Structure formats: C-alpha cells, structure tokens
Amino acid sequence: MIDPKNFKDQRVLNRFRFLHPDAQRLALEMIDFVQSTYNFSPVITETVTTYEEDKALNRKSETHAEGRAFDMRTAGWTSAQIQTFIVTGK
C-alpha cells in the first residue's frame, strides 16, 4: 500500500506511478521490510525525474528519467541497519 508518509513530498509521490512496475514493487517491498524489521517509516526521496532535472544535477545515468531508479533516505539509520538491509533486504 502506498502511504504518503513514505515519500519526501507530493512531487515524488505523484511521480511514483511513472516508475517501472518492477521498481515500484521493489520500493514497496523495501518500505515493508524497513517498517517490519526496524519499526520506522523509510522515505523515498526521488523517483522519476526529467532529463532537464538530471542535467541540472549532473547525473551521468538516465535511470531516474527512464523510471528505473528511486532513492531512499538512510539518514538516521545505524550502520548495522544499513548492512542488514543490504544483505537481507528484499
């Protein structure tokens, strides 16, 4: 289930629907894992961007503009939480 609290702002939430379905599914699985494992709500900070936005950020990859990438904030996570998430996350 998509919950606005898991998105940095309305723009990021609105653009979530333009992500590739596999990326959407992965993001939702990641959110579920963090909530059930660490008992806090993670935040998706970026989803789909425009090519102009990518150029302004000097991105080298087009994965955000193509809907194949998203960013999740890890500020506030412990090193152990990040490591567990990488190794055992879905």
C-alpha positions in Angstrom: 0.0 0.0 0.0 1.3 3.4 -0.9 1.4 5.8 2.1 2.3 9.5 1.6 4.5 9.5 4.7 7.0 7.3 2.8 7.6 10.0 0.2 9.7 13.2 0.7 7.0 15.3 -0.9 3.9 15.3 -3.2 6.0 15.6 -6.3 8.0 12.4 -5.5 4.7 10.6 -4.6 3.0 11.8 -7.8 5.8 10.6 -10.0 6.0 7.2 -8.3 3.3 5.9 -10.7 5.6 6.5 -13.6 8.3 4.2 -12.2 8.7 0.8 -14.0 6.4 -1.7 -12.3 9.4 -3.7 -11.1 10.9 -0.6 -9.5 7.5 0.2 -7.9 7.3 -3.3 -6.5 10.9 -3.2 -5.2 10.3 0.2 -3.5 7.2 -1.1 -1.7 9.0 -4.3 -0.6 11.8 -2.2 0.7 9.4 0.0 2.6 7.7 -3.0 4.1 11.0 -4.6 5.1 12.2 -1.5 6.9 8.9 -1.0 8.7 8.6 -4.5 9.8 12.3 -5.0 10.7 13.2 -1.6 12.2 9.8 -0.3 13.2 10.1 3.1 11.4 8.9 4.5 8.2 11.6 5.0 5.4 11.3 7.8 3.0 11.6 7.7 -0.8 13.4 10.9 -1.7 13.3 10.7 -5.5 11.5 8.7 -8.2 11.2 9.7 -11.8 12.9 12.9 -12.9 13.0 14.8 -16.2 16.1 14.9 -18.4 16.4 18.6 -17.6 16.4 17.9 -13.8 19.0 15.2 -14.4 21.2 17.6 -16.4 21.0 20.2 -13.6 22.2 17.5 -11.1 24.9 16.4 -13.5 23.6 12.8 -13.4 25.6 10.5 -15.6 22.8 7.9 -15.8 19.3 8.2 -17.3 17.8 5.6 -14.9 15.7 8.1 -13.0 14.4 9.8 -16.2 13.6 6.3 -17.6 11.7 5.3 -14.4 14.2 2.6 -13.5 15.6 4.1 -10.3 14.5 5.6 -7.0 16.3 6.9 -3.9 15.6 6.0 -0.3 16.9 8.2 2.6 19.1 6.3 5.0 20.0 9.3 7.3 19.3 8.3 10.8 19.9 4.6 10.1 22.6 2.8 12.0 25.4 1.2 10.2 24.1 -2.2 11.3 20.6 -1.4 9.9 22.1 -0.4 6.6 24.2 -3.5 6.4 21.3 -5.8 7.4 19.1 -4.1 4.8 21.7 -4.6 2.0 22.4 -8.2 2.9 18.9 -9.5 3.8 16.6 -6.9 2.4 14.1 -7.8 -0.3 
